Amino acid sequence: MNVSLKPIFVFCTILCFLIISSCRDKERRPEVKEQPGNKPTMQKDYLAVFMSFDTLSSAAVKKKIYLEDSLFNQMDNKDSNPFYYYFKGRKYSYEKKGDSALITYQKMKGLKPHDDVELLKTYAILLRKMVNGSAVESALMSQIYAALETAEQKHSRITYYFYDLLAQAYFQNHNEKKSIEYAAIYFKHHPFNYHPVIKQRYFDISFLLAYRLNDFKKMAFYNSQARKLALQFDDSLAIARTYDNEAQIYSQQKQSAKALACSKIYFNYLKKSNTLNDVAFNNLATAFSEDHQPDSAIKYFRAGIAFEKRVTPGKQKDMYYNGLVDAYKMKGDFKNALEAADSAYTIELRNYQAIEAVKVAEMSEKYETEKKDQNIAQLNSRNRLNETIIKQQRWTIFLTLLVFVGVVSFSYIFYRQQRLREKNKLLLSENQRLNVEQKMLQAQLNPHFIFNAIANLQSLVASGHIEESVRYLKSFSGLLRGILEQNRKDFIEIEEEMCSLNNYLQLQQMRYADAFEYKITVDEQLNINETLIPPMLIQPFVENAIEHGFRNIAYKGLLSISFRIKDEMLLIEIDDNGSGLSKKPTQNPKKQSLAQIILKERIDLLFTAKGQQAQFKVNDKGGNANTGVFVEIQIPIIND
């Protein structure tokens, strides 16, 4: 016999969704003021009262609903209070008067559009329309989404109720993925998801997930935990529900007699408490069918169909007819089995069409939303473009004014300079020229070197060589920082010059991999922390050695730099084994001679003009065995 257990799972999940509702902490409830005779006043926060019901057992909630309805009936102005209609509608729901409940909810009116009262009214009506558990049509789905959007915009206290509605709707439409997604959002926003009653219901949901995975151990564990909490709070409905869960465990384990016994306990409790629902008939009938009692199964399947027609006319579920098919086949009554199968197919087809309509409506809504988003993005792009144009125009005006002021200022300064005496003008001009050339020489690095250095850094980063790129960037930033700091000084320590040389040479080694080696030596008699030299004195010769001496040689270059004392003078030697001066056809002689002229002017300005001896020599080694350039710079020893 092939009896489907899906209806039992559907019933339990829907029941858990319907039971779990939002609540507020009792510490956050406003004080309820009552008049003598226990009559409620208009100062009572009925929304908080309603939201607090979720921390109570099912029986206690029902008792509270009837109590509040009774208290309202004692009020003279009850018709003006929207919560009078809410509690009255809840009472009608308990009494299986669905149409009366729906009409009563519609009489609720808030103080202003879309306030919490209006949202509660919408929630109650939507929940009432979904209570039968059949497929949720696209029109009703759109109403739920619209209500959720309004609640989120208004930051309503009951926003998370609409997340619960969406979870139920997607479950009834057999979209478990979306149902689980919105159920998780609902629990996340539930203000008391740590409350023991909420935990008990969490175990119910966990049981259903374990059921989906066919994990009997977890099913038994979660059900036992749910029963402990239900017993702790004496929630008779929750206790009875654990027997229904236990029936599913026994059914999965093919222990049909035990499953039937547990289903009877649950069904009898619902019957005794007058809380029977149509799916409960299906559960018990399915249990009879699994226990090979087809007559009893047919009885309760038929009773479920009659109950459904009485409570929710116009909407049917195919689970009863699918159960009847198996029961009639068990008896050998294939005629009635065929009729039941035909009815089940008709209902399933109708539900499928309703679900597909919902999907089409969702796709259409998504398309319209994307179109709106695209229009908004285009408008934002145009706004940004207009703002950029305005900024550019402002900068153009500002720069024009700045240039004009600069031209006027320059003209004024030039006019004043012309009035100075010719001698002072020539002396100051010459001094300024020498100082500018000195600063330019101090700060100058070959632009091609800077561009290539940045390009190399980009290449290292793009290729993922993190450590090498960090080392490269460290040397590059150290070199630039050193040059900027040295630009303000006439003399620096030898150690500082060596640091700049090391940074520069390391960058060049990374730029020209394996092209050359270098070494820097210092005489032991020299104190590199106290002896001073002009900044950027050596760099032009080092650059010439690398860029011109080592570029077109077939062997590995070697650059040696030494600092030593000779004849009470500081002697600096730069020696390379490159191609030399005579073997560099691409070298620019004018550029090299200019660098040497500026260096000679610096030496004259810093030393010779003050009566001190200083000189430099550039020699091409030019021999057959020895190649390269040897530079000697001799300056006075200057101590800090």
GIUR-V428569 format. One record per residue. N is the residue number from 1. RES is the residue in one small letter. SS is DSSP state (helix for helix, strand for strand, loop for the rest). OMEGA is omega in whole degrees, 0 to 359 (NA if undefined). Layout:
N/RES/SS/OMEGA
N/RES/SS/OMEGA
//
This chain:
1/m/loop/183
2/n/loop/181
3/v/loop/182
4/s/loop/177
5/l/loop/182
6/k/helix/180
7/p/helix/179
8/i/helix/179
9/f/helix/179
10/v/helix/181
11/f/helix/183
12/c/helix/182
13/t/helix/179
14/i/helix/181
15/l/helix/179
16/c/helix/178
17/f/helix/182
18/l/helix/183
19/i/helix/186
20/i/loop/177
21/s/loop/188
22/s/loop/177
23/c/loop/176
24/r/loop/179
25/d/loop/181
26/k/helix/178
27/e/helix/181
28/r/helix/180
29/r/loop/175
30/p/loop/181
31/e/loop/180
32/v/loop/180
33/k/loop/181
34/e/strand/179
35/q/strand/175
36/p/loop/183
37/g/loop/177
38/n/loop/176
39/k/strand/182
40/p/strand/175
41/t/loop/182
42/m/loop/180
43/q/loop/182
44/k/loop/179
45/d/loop/184
46/y/helix/177
47/l/helix/177
48/a/helix/178
49/v/helix/180
50/f/helix/182
51/m/helix/180
52/s/helix/183
53/f/helix/186
54/d/helix/178
55/t/helix/182
56/l/loop/175
57/s/loop/182
58/s/helix/180
59/a/helix/179
60/a/helix/178
61/v/helix/179
62/k/helix/180
63/k/helix/180
64/k/helix/179
65/i/helix/180
66/y/helix/179
67/l/helix/181
68/e/helix/178
69/d/helix/179
70/s/helix/180
71/l/helix/179
72/f/helix/181
73/n/helix/178
74/q/loop/183
75/m/loop/179
76/d/loop/184
77/n/loop/184
78/k/helix/183
79/d/helix/180
80/s/helix/181
81/n/loop/183
82/p/helix/182
83/f/helix/173
84/y/helix/180
85/y/helix/180
86/y/helix/181
87/f/helix/176
88/k/helix/178
89/g/helix/177
90/r/helix/179
91/k/helix/178
92/y/helix/179
93/s/helix/177
94/y/helix/182
95/e/loop/178
96/k/loop/178
97/k/loop/186
98/g/helix/181
99/d/helix/178
100/s/helix/179
101/a/helix/182
102/l/helix/179
103/i/helix/181
104/t/helix/179
105/y/helix/184
106/q/loop/179
107/k/loop/179
108/m/loop/178
109/k/loop/178
110/g/loop/179
111/l/loop/178
112/k/loop/183
113/p/loop/173
114/h/loop/173
115/d/loop/185
116/d/helix/180
117/v/helix/179
118/e/helix/179
119/l/helix/177
120/l/helix/177
121/k/helix/179
122/t/helix/179
123/y/helix/182
124/a/helix/180
125/i/helix/180
126/l/helix/180
127/l/helix/179
128/r/helix/181
129/k/helix/182
130/m/helix/193
131/v/loop/183
132/n/loop/175
133/g/loop/179
134/s/loop/183
135/a/loop/180
136/v/loop/184
137/e/loop/186
138/s/helix/181
139/a/helix/179
140/l/helix/178
141/m/helix/179
142/s/helix/178
143/q/helix/179
144/i/helix/180
145/y/helix/179
146/a/helix/179
147/a/helix/178
148/l/helix/180
149/e/helix/178
150/t/helix/180
151/a/helix/179
152/e/helix/180
153/q/helix/182
154/k/helix/182
155/h/loop/183
156/s/loop/178
157/r/loop/184
158/i/loop/181
159/t/helix/186
160/y/helix/174
161/y/helix/182
162/f/helix/170
163/y/helix/179
164/d/helix/178
165/l/helix/179
166/l/helix/178
167/a/helix/179
168/q/helix/183
169/a/helix/180
170/y/helix/178
171/f/helix/179
172/q/helix/176
173/n/loop/177
174/h/loop/175
175/n/loop/186
176/e/helix/181
177/k/helix/179
178/k/helix/180
179/s/helix/179
180/i/helix/180
181/e/helix/182
182/y/helix/174
183/a/helix/178
184/a/helix/178
185/i/helix/179
186/y/helix/181
187/f/helix/179
188/k/helix/183
189/h/helix/179
190/h/loop/185
191/p/loop/181
192/f/loop/178
193/n/loop/176
194/y/loop/182
195/h/loop/182
196/p/helix/179
197/v/helix/178
198/i/helix/177
199/k/helix/180
200/q/helix/179
201/r/helix/174
202/y/helix/177
203/f/helix/176
204/d/helix/179
205/i/helix/179
206/s/helix/177
207/f/helix/181
208/l/helix/178
209/l/helix/177
210/a/helix/177
211/y/helix/180
212/r/helix/182
213/l/loop/183
214/n/loop/179
215/d/loop/186
216/f/helix/181
217/k/helix/179
218/k/helix/177
219/m/helix/180
220/a/helix/181
221/f/helix/182
222/y/helix/180
223/n/helix/178
224/s/helix/178
225/q/helix/179
226/a/helix/181
227/r/helix/179
228/k/helix/180
229/l/helix/179
230/a/helix/177
231/l/helix/181
232/q/helix/181
233/f/loop/176
234/d/loop/177
235/d/loop/187
236/s/helix/179
237/l/helix/178
238/a/helix/178
239/i/helix/180
240/a/helix/181
241/r/helix/178
242/t/helix/175
243/y/helix/176
244/d/helix/176
245/n/helix/180
246/e/helix/177
247/a/helix/178
248/q/helix/178
249/i/helix/180
250/y/helix/180
251/s/helix/178
252/q/helix/180
253/q/loop/178
254/k/loop/175
255/q/loop/190
256/s/helix/181
257/a/helix/179
258/k/helix/178
259/a/helix/180
260/l/helix/180
261/a/helix/179
262/c/helix/179
263/s/helix/178
264/k/helix/179
265/i/helix/182
266/y/helix/182
267/f/helix/180
268/n/helix/177
269/y/helix/179
270/l/helix/180
271/k/helix/181
272/k/helix/182
273/s/loop/180
274/n/loop/179
275/t/loop/179
276/l/loop/174
277/n/loop/187
278/d/helix/183
279/v/helix/178
280/a/helix/176
281/f/helix/180
282/n/helix/180
283/n/helix/182
284/l/helix/179
285/a/helix/178
286/t/helix/178
287/a/helix/176
288/f/helix/181
289/s/helix/178
290/e/helix/180
291/d/loop/176
292/h/loop/174
293/q/loop/188
294/p/helix/182
295/d/helix/178
296/s/helix/179
297/a/helix/180
298/i/helix/180
299/k/helix/184
300/y/helix/172
301/f/helix/178
302/r/helix/178
303/a/helix/178
304/g/helix/178
305/i/helix/180
306/a/helix/179
307/f/helix/181
308/e/helix/180
309/k/helix/181
310/r/helix/185
311/v/helix/182
312/t/loop/181
313/p/loop/177
314/g/loop/180
315/k/loop/182
316/q/loop/176
317/k/loop/184
318/d/loop/187
319/m/helix/180
320/y/helix/183
321/y/helix/174
322/n/helix/177
323/g/helix/178
324/l/helix/178
325/v/helix/181
326/d/helix/182
327/a/helix/179
328/y/helix/177
329/k/helix/179
330/m/helix/180
331/k/helix/184
332/g/loop/180
333/d/loop/187
334/f/helix/177
335/k/helix/178
336/n/helix/177
337/a/helix/180
338/l/helix/178
339/e/helix/179
340/a/helix/179
341/a/helix/179
342/d/helix/178
343/s/helix/179
344/a/helix/181
345/y/helix/180
346/t/helix/180
347/i/helix/181
348/e/helix/179
349/l/helix/180
350/r/helix/179
351/n/helix/179
352/y/helix/178
353/q/helix/178
354/a/helix/180
355/i/helix/179
356/e/helix/177
357/a/helix/177
358/v/helix/180
359/k/helix/179
360/v/helix/179
361/a/helix/179
362/e/helix/179
363/m/helix/179
364/s/helix/180
365/e/helix/178
366/k/helix/179
367/y/helix/179
368/e/helix/179
369/t/helix/179
370/e/helix/177
371/k/helix/178
372/k/helix/179
373/d/helix/179
374/q/helix/178
375/n/helix/178
376/i/helix/180
377/a/helix/179
378/q/helix/179
379/l/helix/179
380/n/helix/179
381/s/helix/178
382/r/helix/178
383/n/helix/179
384/r/helix/179
385/l/helix/178
386/n/helix/178
387/e/helix/179
388/t/helix/179
389/i/helix/179
390/i/helix/179
391/k/helix/179
392/q/helix/178
393/q/helix/178
394/r/helix/180
395/w/helix/179
396/t/helix/178
397/i/helix/181
398/f/helix/181
399/l/helix/177
400/t/helix/177
401/l/helix/181
402/l/helix/179
403/v/helix/180
404/f/helix/178
405/v/helix/179
406/g/helix/180
407/v/helix/179
408/v/helix/180
409/s/helix/180
410/f/helix/179
411/s/helix/180
412/y/helix/180
413/i/helix/180
414/f/helix/178
415/y/helix/179
416/r/helix/181
417/q/helix/181
418/q/helix/182
419/r/loop/178
420/l/loop/178
421/r/loop/186
422/e/helix/182
423/k/helix/180
424/n/helix/180
425/k/helix/181
426/l/helix/181
427/l/helix/181
428/l/helix/179
429/s/helix/180
430/e/helix/180
431/n/helix/180
432/q/helix/179
433/r/helix/180
434/l/helix/180
435/n/helix/180
436/v/helix/179
437/e/helix/178
438/q/helix/181
439/k/helix/179
440/m/helix/179
441/l/helix/179
442/q/helix/188
443/a/helix/190
444/q/loop/164
445/l/loop/178
446/n/loop/180
447/p/helix/179
448/h/helix/178
449/f/helix/181
450/i/helix/181
451/f/helix/180
452/n/helix/179
453/a/helix/179
454/i/helix/179
455/a/helix/178
456/n/helix/179
457/l/helix/177
458/q/helix/182
459/s/helix/180
460/l/helix/180
461/v/helix/182
462/a/helix/181
463/s/helix/175
464/g/loop/177
465/h/loop/189
466/i/helix/185
467/e/helix/181
468/e/helix/179
469/s/helix/178
470/v/helix/179
471/r/helix/178
472/y/helix/181
473/l/helix/179
474/k/helix/180
475/s/helix/182
476/f/helix/180
477/s/helix/178
478/g/helix/180
479/l/helix/181
480/l/helix/179
481/r/helix/179
482/g/helix/181
483/i/helix/180
484/l/helix/179
485/e/helix/182
486/q/helix/183
487/n/loop/182
488/r/loop/186
489/k/loop/173
490/d/loop/180
491/f/loop/176
492/i/strand/178
493/e/strand/179
494/i/helix/180
495/e/helix/180
496/e/helix/177
497/e/helix/178
498/m/helix/179
499/c/helix/178
500/s/helix/178
501/l/helix/179
502/n/helix/179
503/n/helix/181
504/y/helix/182
505/l/helix/177
506/q/helix/177
507/l/helix/180
508/q/helix/177
509/q/helix/177
510/m/helix/179
511/r/helix/178
512/y/loop/186
513/a/loop/177
514/d/loop/180
515/a/loop/183
516/f/strand/172
517/e/strand/177
518/y/strand/174
519/k/strand/179
520/i/strand/181
521/t/strand/182
522/v/strand/177
523/d/loop/180
524/e/loop/180
525/q/loop/182
526/l/loop/172
527/n/loop/187
528/i/loop/179
529/n/loop/182
530/e/loop/182
531/t/strand/186
532/l/strand/174
533/i/strand/175
534/p/loop/180
535/p/loop/178
536/m/loop/181
537/l/loop/188
538/i/loop/189
539/q/helix/180
540/p/helix/180
541/f/helix/177
542/v/helix/180
543/e/helix/179
544/n/helix/181
545/a/helix/183
546/i/helix/187
547/e/helix/185
548/h/helix/183
549/g/helix/186
550/f/loop/190
551/r/loop/188
552/n/loop/178
553/i/loop/184
554/a/loop/180
555/y/loop/183
556/k/loop/181
557/g/strand/178
558/l/strand/180
559/l/strand/181
560/s/strand/178
561/i/strand/182
562/s/strand/176
563/f/strand/178
564/r/strand/180
565/i/strand/177
566/k/strand/180
567/d/loop/178
568/e/loop/176
569/m/strand/176
570/l/strand/182
571/l/strand/178
572/i/strand/183
573/e/strand/176
574/i/strand/187
575/d/strand/176
576/d/strand/179
577/n/loop/182
578/g/loop/185
579/s/loop/178
580/g/loop/184
581/l/loop/186
582/s/loop/184
583/k/loop/181
584/k/loop/182
585/p/loop/182
586/t/loop/181
587/q/loop/178
588/n/loop/183
589/p/helix/182
590/k/helix/180
591/k/helix/181
592/q/helix/181
593/s/helix/178
594/l/helix/179
595/a/helix/180
596/q/helix/178
597/i/helix/180
598/i/helix/179
599/l/helix/179
600/k/helix/179
601/e/helix/177
602/r/helix/179
603/i/helix/179
604/d/helix/182
605/l/helix/186
606/l/helix/188
607/f/loop/187
608/t/helix/180
609/a/helix/181
610/k/helix/177
611/g/loop/180
612/q/loop/180
613/q/loop/177
614/a/loop/180
615/q/strand/174
616/f/strand/180
617/k/strand/176
618/v/strand/185
619/n/strand/173
620/d/strand/183
621/k/loop/165
622/g/loop/179
623/g/loop/179
624/n/loop/181
625/a/loop/183
626/n/loop/175
627/t/loop/177
628/g/loop/183
629/v/strand/178
630/f/strand/183
631/v/strand/176
632/e/strand/175
633/i/strand/183
634/q/strand/181
635/i/strand/179
636/p/strand/176
637/i/loop/180
638/i/strand/180
639/n/strand/180
640/d/loop/NA
//
